[in-house]
């Protein structure tokens, strides 16, 4: 313990030196370490507060130099009582170390400046306006003297904007313009800044999603996939923080009904119910733009269970035209679905479910909602229909008076959680890459004699080949041929998968094979014996980058993991079994790729034919894009003319024995 105290004092001394050199962030880091080493260190809390205030003072507001809300650690929606209480609290905290810790006097001065501005109504209005102005987009725009249209086409009246806190047009102009003719561009810029503030978060939801907000073992709601045209949610427990990345252990829902089980197996997001930690599905994700909110939960029957249900006063998104049965059988339907926000008006009950009231957007605002005029319209969601709730929407309930035209009981909703398929933001924090242009695949060498019989003449620079890898030596690794280095060896660049949906990332993080999708040539170059190469891959290559699109093609034979769903774990993979299928149609975005199952011709280990049911129909099924992870690898195969004379059906396929998956026994 004494050693820890000595180390803590040393860290504190380093922090003082850093403060004197104006490196407040590094000083705070040193003090946090000192606190961890010796929590009882004298005055550690006020010293940390000094660092936080000084760090906040570096957030510049043109014309004021400092963001006073940050200094007082308050939200812009705070009232005068909140401001006074917080000011007094911080001053009382810092006074005891005023002459003991460097820069405490400066922190107290900043607190006084912040309070003098924010406690004065007129000064605060002027500060709020300047704070909301976009100094990046400072160009002038056409000003309608009566009204401006926001992004949704709704009219926002100039006088209403200027009167947010009882201000007139003269109040929003800086003192240097008083008594002078107003420059129309200056007024335009001011109004544009105010309008921009109205369109953006009033509450400031992003301030509760900064990297500092994430603590170990917290449960956070995570947007299912910002690249997809819908937003479902899922939950993860913070298990590690590193730089700008957060590692989470995913929570796995526990379905109750058969329909919920199909929903879960289809990989669709689940927002309500009982959950448990899935220790095999850790994921590493960026902390910006992906996390939605810190989740509150109740303990289940055991400590390992997390109960997450809607609570009275929350706002949730509900799927429109929800049909659990249809969507669980056809999960691609959800990509075209939409949802609407509802206020939860009763706590959830396992017997009766939950009641909610629809919300509608308030004219003139982008993300402010209120109950419908008929407040008696109540929707009842029963316990069996909980999957109708798509996700919780972070919301701020107004008390009235914060903004002109906003009444008590209205909500500002987090814009990040409001996107429908037609509402993809222009400035998304997760940028969408432009789809590269691809050239049609060029068929490679095709041998009707299976086995490692390749020669130098079969290989050309730039070809993509599949290589036998892994402990089971299946052809799952793709490479691009660079050059021949001997008659029996070649050099090739390894292709790495480019996972897009979060389920792909989880799959990749568990070191499961990905054989379908986008692949990119990285820096890994290896040498291979020709006998390690299985077959040439017919794929689409980008015209402008080293990106390749690889999906099963019509007429190919592939192995598919049995029971490959979102619950596929390491034990399943280590003891995997496969179906063998023939591809009946090429992969196409938005459509299912059709396959037919093949079975071994009786008595012929490497000949396979189409499986037929008892009614004589072939066993055909479709695979959606999200099910492409089910594919294990392609099996080189060809048909043998005249094989019918040997008692083998003419339509049978002869499969490469080395690429056959383990038998299904």
C-alpha positions in Angstrom: 0.0 0.0 0.0 2.8 2.4 0.9 4.5 1.6 -2.4 1.2 2.5 -4.2 1.1 5.8 -2.4 4.6 6.7 -3.4 3.8 5.9 -7.0 0.6 7.9 -6.8 2.5 11.0 -5.4 5.0 10.7 -8.3 2.1 10.6 -10.8 0.6 13.7 -9.1 3.9 15.5 -9.4 4.1 14.7 -13.1 0.6 16.0 -13.5 1.5 19.3 -12.0 4.4 19.7 -14.4 2.1 18.9 -17.3 -0.4 21.5 -16.2 2.3 24.2 -16.1 3.1 23.3 -19.7 -0.7 23.5 -20.6 -1.0 19.8 -21.4 -4.3 19.4 -19.4 -5.4 16.1 -21.0 -2.1 14.3 -20.2 -2.2 15.8 -16.7 -5.7 14.3 -16.1 -4.4 10.9 -17.3 -1.6 11.1 -14.8 -4.1 12.0 -12.0 -6.4 9.2 -13.0 -3.5 6.8 -12.7 -2.6 8.2 -9.3 -6.2 7.7 -8.2 -6.1 4.1 -9.3 -2.9 3.5 -7.4 -4.0 5.2 -4.2 -7.7 6.2 -4.1 -7.3 8.0 -0.8 -4.8 10.5 -2.2 -5.5 14.0 -0.8 -7.7 16.3 -2.9 -7.6 13.9 -5.9 -11.2 14.8 -6.9 -10.8 18.6 -7.1 -7.5 18.2 -8.9 -9.2 16.1 -11.6 -11.9 18.7 -11.8 -9.3 21.4 -12.4 -7.9 19.4 -15.3 -11.4 18.9 -16.8 -12.3 22.6 -16.6 -9.0 23.7 -18.2 -9.4 21.0 -20.9 -13.0 22.3 -21.6 -11.7 25.8 -21.9 -9.8 24.9 -25.0 -13.1 24.3 -26.9 -13.3 27.6 -28.7 -16.5 29.6 -29.5 -15.8 32.5 -31.8 -16.3 35.8 -30.0 -16.2 34.2 -26.6 -13.1 32.0 -26.8 -14.6 29.4 -24.4 -17.6 27.1 -24.4 -19.0 27.9 -21.0 -21.4 24.9 -21.0 -18.4 22.7 -21.1 -16.6 24.6 -18.4 -19.6 24.2 -16.0 -20.1 20.6 -17.2 -23.7 21.3 -18.1 -26.1 20.6 -21.1 -27.3 23.6 -23.1 -30.9 22.8 -21.9 -30.0 23.6 -18.2 -32.1 26.1 -16.4 -30.9 28.9 -14.1 -31.3 26.8 -11.0 -29.1 24.0 -12.6 -26.5 26.6 -13.6 -26.3 28.2 -10.1 -26.2 24.9 -8.3 -23.4 23.5 -10.5 -21.4 26.7 -10.2 -21.6 26.7 -6.4 -20.7 23.0 -6.3 -17.6 23.4 -8.4 -16.4 26.5 -6.6 -16.8 24.8 -3.2 -14.9 21.8 -4.5 -11.9 23.9 -5.8 -11.6 26.5 -3.0 -9.6 24.2 -0.6 -6.8 23.7 -3.2 -6.8 27.2 -4.6 -3.2 27.8 -3.5 -2.1 24.2 -3.4 -2.5 22.9 -7.0 -1.3 24.7 -10.1 -3.8 26.6 -12.3 -6.7 26.2 -9.7 -7.0 30.0 -9.7 -7.4 30.0 -13.5 -10.1 27.3 -13.2 -12.0 29.3 -10.7 -11.7 32.4 -12.9 -13.2 30.4 -15.8 -16.0 29.2 -13.6 -16.8 32.8 -12.7 -16.8 33.9 -16.4 -19.0 31.0 -17.4 -21.5 31.8 -14.6 -21.6 35.5 -15.4 -22.6 34.8 -19.0 -25.0 31.9 -18.5 -26.8 33.4 -15.5 -27.6 36.6 -17.5 -30.5 36.0 -19.8 -29.4 38.5 -22.5 -25.8 37.4 -22.5 -26.8 33.8 -22.6 -29.0 34.3 -25.6 -26.2 36.0 -27.5 -23.7 33.3 -26.4 -26.2 30.5 -27.5 -26.6 32.0 -30.9 -22.8 32.4 -31.5 -22.3 28.9 -30.1 -24.8 27.5 -32.7 -23.4 29.3 -35.7 -21.6 27.1 -38.2 -18.3 28.9 -38.8 -17.3 26.3 -41.4 -20.2 27.1 -43.7 -19.9 30.9 -43.4 -21.0 31.7 -47.0 -24.1 33.9 -47.5 -27.4 32.5 -48.7 -30.6 33.9 -50.0 -32.7 35.2 -47.1 -36.4 35.2 -47.3 -37.4 38.0 -44.9 -40.5 36.1 -43.7 -39.4 32.5 -43.5 -36.8 29.9 -44.3 -37.4 26.3 -45.2 -35.6 23.6 -43.3 -34.4 20.3 -44.8 -37.9 18.8 -44.6 -39.5 21.7 -46.5 -41.2 23.0 -43.3 -41.3 26.8 -42.8 -39.4 28.2 -39.9 -40.2 31.8 -39.3 -37.4 34.2 -38.7 -39.1 36.0 -35.9 -39.7 32.7 -34.1 -36.1 31.8 -34.4 -35.0 35.2 -33.1 -37.5 35.0 -30.2 -36.2 31.7 -28.8 -35.5 33.5 -25.5 -37.3 36.8 -26.1 -34.6 38.2 -28.4 -35.2 40.7 -31.2 -33.2 41.0 -34.4 -31.0 43.6 -32.7 -30.1 41.1 -30.0 -28.6 38.6 -32.4 -26.3 41.2 -34.0 -22.9 41.8 -32.3 -22.4 45.1 -30.5 -20.3 46.4 -33.4 -23.4 46.4 -35.6 -25.7 48.3 -33.3 -26.9 51.6 -34.6 -25.6 50.7 -38.1 -27.3 49.5 -41.2 -27.4 45.7 -41.0 -25.4 43.7 -43.6 -27.9 41.2 -45.1 -25.1 38.6 -45.4 -24.3 39.0 -41.7 -27.9 38.5 -40.7 -28.1 35.5 -43.1 -25.1 33.9 -41.5 -26.5 34.5 -38.0 -29.9 33.0 -38.9 -28.3 30.1 -40.7 -26.4 29.3 -37.6 -29.5 29.5 -35.4 -31.4 27.3 -37.9 -28.5 24.8 -38.0 -28.7 24.6 -34.2 -32.5 23.9 -34.3 -32.0 21.2 -36.9 -29.2 19.6 -34.9 -29.5 18.1 -31.4 -30.7 20.6 -28.8 -29.9 18.1 -26.1 -26.5 17.0 -27.4 -26.8 13.2 -27.5 -23.3 12.7 -28.8 -21.8 14.1 -25.7 -22.9 11.0 -23.9 -21.2 8.7 -26.5 -17.7 10.0 -26.1 -14.8 7.6 -25.5 -14.7 8.6 -21.9 -18.3 7.5 -21.3 -17.5 3.8 -21.8 -16.7 1.9 -18.7 -15.9 -1.8 -18.3 -18.9 -4.1 -17.8 -21.4 -1.4 -18.9 -24.1 -2.6 -21.4 -24.4 -0.5 -24.5 -26.9 -0.6 -27.3 -25.2 -0.8 -30.7 -26.6 0.0 -34.0 -26.9 -3.2 -35.9 -25.2 -2.0 -39.0 -25.0 1.6 -40.2 -24.2 0.4 -43.7 -27.5 -1.5 -44.0 -30.8 0.3 -44.9 -32.3 -0.3 -41.5 -31.3 0.3 -37.9 -32.1 -2.6 -35.6 -30.2 -2.8 -32.4 -28.2 -5.3 -30.4 -26.4 -5.1 -27.1 -22.8 -5.6 -26.0 -21.0 -5.5 -22.7 -17.8 -3.4 -22.7 -14.9 -5.7 -21.9 -11.9 -3.7 -23.2 -10.9 -0.2 -24.3 -8.0 0.5 -26.6 -7.4 3.8 -28.4 -10.4 4.7 -30.4 -11.7 1.1 -30.4 -14.0 -0.7 -27.9 -14.2 -4.5 -27.5 -17.5 -5.9 -26.5 -18.9 -9.2 -25.6 -22.2 -9.6 -27.4 -25.5 -10.4 -25.6 -27.4 -13.3 -27.0 -31.2 -13.2 -26.9 -33.1 -16.1 -25.4 -36.1 -16.7 -27.7 -39.3 -18.1 -26.2 -41.6 -19.0 -29.1 -40.8 -20.9 -32.2 -41.2 -17.7 -34.3 -38.7 -15.9 -32.1 -36.3 -18.8 -32.5 -36.6 -18.5 -36.3 -36.1 -14.7 -36.0 -32.9 -15.2 -34.0 -31.6 -18.0 -36.3 -32.1 -15.6 -39.3 -29.7 -13.2 -37.6 -32.3 -10.4 -37.2 -31.8 -7.9 -34.3 -33.6 -8.4 -31.0 -34.2 -5.4 -28.7 -36.4 -6.8 -26.0 -36.4 -9.9 -23.7 -34.0 -12.0 -21.8 -30.3 -12.0 -22.8 -27.1 -13.8 -21.8 -23.5 -13.1 -22.5 -22.2 -15.0 -25.6 -18.5 -15.3 -24.5 -17.6 -16.6 -28.0 -18.7 -13.6 -29.9 -16.5 -10.7 -28.9 -16.4 -7.8 -31.4 -14.0 -4.8 -31.8 -15.8 -1.7 -33.1 -15.0 2.0 -33.3 -16.5 4.1 -30.5 -17.7 6.8 -32.9 -21.1 6.6 -34.7 -21.9 3.0 -33.7 -22.9 3.1 -30.1 -26.4 4.4 -29.3 -26.8 4.6 -25.5 -25.8 3.1 -22.2 -28.5 0.5 -21.5 -30.4 0.0 -18.2 -31.3 -3.6 -17.4 -32.6 -5.8 -14.7 -31.1 -9.0 -13.4 -32.8 -12.2 -14.5 -33.5 -15.4 -12.6 -29.7 -15.9 -12.5 -26.9 -13.5 -12.4 -25.9 -14.5 -15.9 -29.3 -13.2 -17.4 -30.0 -9.6 -18.4 -33.7 -8.5 -18.7 -34.2 -5.6 -21.1 -37.7 -4.3 -21.5 -39.3 -1.0 -22.4 -40.0 1.3 -19.4 -42.6 4.0 -18.9 -41.5 7.4 -20.3 -39.1 5.9 -22.9 -39.4 6.3 -26.6 -39.1 3.2 -28.8 -39.3 2.5 -32.6 -41.9 0.1 -33.7 -41.8 -1.8 -37.0 -44.7 -0.9 -39.3 -46.7 -3.8 -40.8 -44.9 -6.2 -38.4 -45.3 -9.9 -39.2 -43.1 -12.2 -37.1 -44.0 -15.3 -39.0 -43.4 -13.9 -42.5 -40.3 -11.9 -41.6 -38.7 -14.8 -39.7 -39.1 -17.0 -42.8 -38.0 -14.3 -45.2 -35.6 -12.0 -43.3 -34.7 -9.9 -46.3 -38.1 -8.2 -46.0 -36.9 -6.2 -43.0 -34.5 -4.3 -45.2 -37.5 -2.5 -46.8 -39.4 -2.0 -43.6 -40.0 1.3 -41.8 -40.7 2.2 -38.2 -42.4 4.9 -36.2 -41.6 6.4 -32.8 -43.9 5.6 -29.9 -43.9 6.9 -26.3 -44.1 4.0 -23.7 -47.0 4.9 -21.4 -46.8 1.8 -19.1 -44.1 -0.3 -17.7 -43.7 -3.8 -19.2 -45.6 -6.7 -17.7 -44.8 -10.4 -18.5 -48.6 -10.9 -18.4 -50.0 -8.0 -20.3 -47.1 -6.6 -22.3 -46.8 -2.8 -22.7 -48.8 0.1 -23.9 -47.5 3.0 -26.1 -48.7 6.1 -27.8 -47.7 7.2 -31.4 -45.5 10.3 -31.8 -45.6 12.8 -34.7 -43.0 15.3 -35.8 -43.6 18.9 -34.8 -43.6 21.3 -37.8 -40.5 23.4 -38.1 -38.2 21.0 -36.4 -36.2 18.0 -37.6 -36.2 15.8 -34.6 -38.8 17.1 -32.1 -41.9 15.0 -31.7 -45.1 15.1 -29.7 -48.1 12.8 -29.1 -50.8 12.8 -31.7 -53.8 15.1 -31.3 -55.9 12.2 -30.2 -54.0 11.2 -27.1 -56.5 8.3 -26.6 -54.9 6.4 -29.4 -53.0 3.7 -27.4 -51.3 0.7 -29.0 -51.1 -2.5 -26.9 -48.1 -4.7 -27.6 -48.6 -8.1 -26.0 -45.8 -10.3 -24.6 -45.8 -12.4 -27.7 -45.3 -9.4 -30.0 -42.3 -7.8 -28.3 -40.1 -8.3 -31.4 -42.2 -5.5 -32.9 -40.1 -3.1 -30.9 -37.1 -2.4 -33.2 -35.0 -0.3 -30.8 -35.0 2.2 -28.0 -34.6 5.8 -29.3 -32.6 8.1 -26.9 -34.9 11.0 -26.1 -35.0 14.3 -24.2 -38.4 15.4 -22.7 -38.9 19.2 -22.8 -40.4 21.0 -19.9 -41.4 24.0 -21.9 -39.7 27.3 -22.6 -36.4 25.8 -23.9 -37.2 26.7 -27.5 -40.0 28.9 -28.9 -42.8 26.7 -30.1 -41.8 23.7 -27.9 -44.2 22.7 -25.1 -44.0 20.6 -22.0 -44.1 16.9 -22.9 -42.5 17.2 -26.3 -39.5 15.0 -27.1 -36.3 15.6 -29.0 -35.3 12.3 -30.5 -31.7 11.2 -31.3 -31.3 11.7 -35.0 -28.9 8.8 -35.2 -31.7 6.4 -34.2 -34.4 7.9 -36.4 -33.2 6.8 -39.8 -35.5 4.7 -42.0 -34.4 3.2 -45.2 -35.0 6.5 -47.0 -33.3 8.6 -44.4 -29.6 7.8 -44.7 -27.8 10.8 -43.5 -25.5 12.7 -45.8 -22.8 13.1 -43.1 -22.8 9.6 -41.6 -20.1 8.9 -39.1 -19.5 5.6 -40.7 -18.7 6.5 -44.3 -20.1 4.4 -47.1 -17.5 3.4 -49.6 -18.5 3.8 -53.2 -19.1 0.5 -54.8 -16.2 -0.1 -57.2 -16.8 -1.0 -60.8 -16.1 -4.7 -61.6 -15.2 -6.4 -64.8 -16.9 -9.7 -65.6 -15.1 -12.9 -64.5 -12.7 -14.6 -66.9 -12.8 -18.4 -66.7 -9.5 -19.9 -65.6 -8.1 -23.3 -66.6 -10.6 -26.1 -66.1 -9.4 -29.7 -65.8 -11.6 -32.7 -66.3 -8.9 -34.8 -64.5 -9.2 -34.0 -60.9 -6.2 -33.9 -58.6 -2.9 -31.9 -58.2 -1.9 -32.1 -61.8 -1.2 -28.4 -62.5 1.7 -27.3 -64.6 3.4 -23.9 -65.1 1.3 -23.3 -68.2 -1.9 -23.2 -66.1 -1.0 -20.1 -64.2 -1.0 -16.4 -65.3 -0.1 -13.3 -63.3 -3.3 -11.8 -61.8 -5.3 -14.9 -61.7 -7.2 -15.7 -58.4 -6.9 -19.3 -57.1 -8.2 -21.2 -54.1 -5.6 -22.8 -51.8 -6.0 -25.7 -49.4 -5.5 -24.4 -45.9 -6.5 -25.0 -42.3 -6.3 -28.2 -40.2 -8.9 -29.9 -42.5 -7.0 -28.7 -45.7 -10.1 -27.4 -47.5 -9.8 -24.8 -50.3 -10.9 -21.7 -48.4 -8.0 -19.3 -48.9 -7.9 -17.0 -52.0 -4.7 -15.8 -53.5 -3.7 -13.7 -56.5 -0.9 -15.1 -58.6 2.3 -12.9 -58.8 4.9 -15.1 -60.5 6.4 -18.5 -60.9 9.6 -19.0 -58.9 10.3 -22.6 -60.0 8.6 -25.3 -62.1 6.8 -26.4 -58.9 6.4 -23.3 -56.9 4.8 -19.8 -57.3 4.5 -16.5 -55.4 1.0 -15.2 -54.6 -0.7 -12.4 -52.6 -3.2 -13.4 -50.0 -6.8 -12.0 -50.3 -8.4 -10.9 -47.0 -12.2 -10.7 -46.6 -13.7 -7.3 -46.2 -16.6 -8.0 -43.8 -19.4 -5.4 -43.9 -22.3 -6.4 -41.6 -21.5 -6.7 -37.9 -22.3 -10.4 -38.0 -19.4 -10.8 -40.6 -17.1 -9.0 -38.2 -18.1 -11.3 -35.3 -17.5 -14.3 -37.6 -14.1 -13.0 -38.6 -13.1 -12.2 -35.1 -13.7 -15.9 -34.2 -11.4 -16.9 -37.0 -14.2 -18.7 -38.9 -13.7 -18.9 -42.7 -15.3 -16.3 -45.0 -15.4 -17.5 -48.6 -18.1 -15.2 -50.0 -18.2 -11.4 -50.4 -15.6 -8.7 -51.0 -11.9 -9.5 -50.7 -8.9 -7.2 -50.9 -5.3 -7.9 -51.8 -3.2 -6.9 -48.7 0.6 -7.0 -48.1 0.9 -10.7 -47.3 2.9 -12.5 -50.0 3.5 -16.3 -49.7 5.1 -19.0 -51.7 3.1 -22.2 -52.5 3.7 -25.6 -54.0 1.5 -26.1 -57.1 0.0 -29.1 -55.3 -1.5 -26.7 -52.7 -3.7 -25.0 -55.3 -7.2 -26.4 -55.7 -8.9 -24.4 -58.6 -9.0 -21.2 -60.4 -11.7 -18.8 -59.0 -14.1 -17.1 -61.4 -14.6 -13.7 -59.7 -15.3 -10.1 -60.5 -12.3 -7.7 -60.2 -12.5 -4.0 -59.5 -11.2 -1.8 -62.3 -9.7 0.7 -60.0 -8.6 -1.1 -56.8 -7.3 -4.5 -55.7 -10.8 -5.6 -54.7 -12.5 -8.8 -55.7 -16.1 -9.9 -55.5 -16.4 -13.7 -55.0 -19.8 -15.5 -54.8 -21.0 -18.9 -55.9 -21.8 -19.0 -59.6 -24.4 -21.0 -61.5 -23.2 -24.5 -62.3 -20.7 -24.7 -59.5 -20.7 -27.2 -56.6 -20.2 -26.0 -53.1 -20.2 -27.3 -49.5 -22.5 -25.6 -47.0 -22.2 -25.8 -43.2 -25.2 -27.6 -41.7 -27.1 -25.7 -39.1 -25.0 -22.6 -39.8 -26.9 -19.8 -38.0 -26.0 -16.8 -35.8 -25.5 -19.3 -32.9 -22.7 -21.1 -34.8 -19.9 -21.5 -32.3 -16.3 -22.8 -32.1 -17.5 -26.3 -31.1 -19.9 -26.4 -34.1 -17.0 -25.4 -36.4 -14.4 -27.8 -35.0 -16.9 -30.7 -35.5 -18.6 -29.3 -38.6 -20.7 -31.3 -41.1 -21.7 -30.0 -44.6 -24.3 -30.4 -47.2 -23.2 -30.6 -50.8 -25.2 -28.3 -53.2 -25.3 -27.4 -56.8 -25.7 -23.6 -57.6 -28.8 -23.0 -59.7 -28.6 -19.2 -60.0 -26.0 -16.5 -59.8 -25.9 -14.3 -56.7 -27.8 -11.1 -57.1 -28.3 -8.2 -54.6 -31.8 -8.3 -53.0 -32.6 -11.8 -54.4 -32.1 -15.2 -53.0 -29.5 -17.5 -54.7 -31.1 -20.9 -55.4 -29.4 -24.2 -54.8 -30.3 -27.9 -54.9 -28.9 -30.4 -52.5 -26.7 -33.2 -53.9 -26.2 -36.6 -52.3 -23.7 -39.4 -52.9 -24.6 -41.9 -55.7 -25.0 -45.2 -53.9 -21.8 -47.1 -54.0 -19.8 -44.3 -55.7 -17.9 -42.2 -53.1 -17.1 -39.2 -55.4 -20.2 -39.1 -57.6 -23.1 -37.0 -56.5 -26.7 -36.5 -57.8 -29.6 -34.2 -57.0 -31.6 -35.2 -54.0 -35.3 -35.7 -54.6 -38.1 -35.9 -52.0 -40.7 -38.5 -51.6 -42.9 -36.6 -54.0 -40.3 -36.7 -56.7 -39.4 -33.0 -56.4 -35.8 -31.9 -56.0 -34.7 -30.4 -52.7 -34.3 -26.7 -53.6 -33.9 -23.7 -51.3 -32.7 -20.1 -51.4 -29.8 -18.4 -49.7 -30.0 -14.6 -49.0 -27.0 -12.3 -48.8 -26.9 -12.5 -45.0 -26.7 -16.3 -45.2 -23.5 -16.4 -47.4 -21.5 -17.2 -44.3 -23.0 -20.6 -44.4 -20.9 -21.5 -47.4 -17.7 -23.5 -46.5 -15.9 -23.8 -49.8 -16.3 -24.6 -53.5 -15.7 -28.3 -54.5 -14.1 -28.7 -58.0 -16.5 -30.9 -60.0 -17.4 -31.9 -63.5 -19.8 -34.2 -65.4 -18.6 -37.3 -67.1 -20.2 -38.0 -70.5 -21.3 -41.6 -71.0 -21.2 -42.4 -67.3 -24.7 -43.8 -67.6 -23.3 -46.9 -69.2 -21.7 -47.7 -65.8 -25.0 -47.5 -63.8 -24.4 -43.9 -62.7 -27.0 -41.2 -63.7 -25.8 -39.0 -66.6 -26.6 -35.8 -64.6 -24.2 -36.8 -61.8 -21.3 -34.7 -60.7 -17.8 -36.1 -60.2 -16.3 -34.3 -57.2 -12.7 -33.7 -56.2 -12.1 -36.2 -53.4 -9.6 -34.0 -51.6 -12.2 -31.2 -51.3 -15.0 -33.3 -50.0 -16.2 -32.3 -46.5 -16.3 -34.8 -43.6 -19.1 -37.4 -44.1 -22.5 -36.6 -42.4 -22.3 -39.4 -40.0 
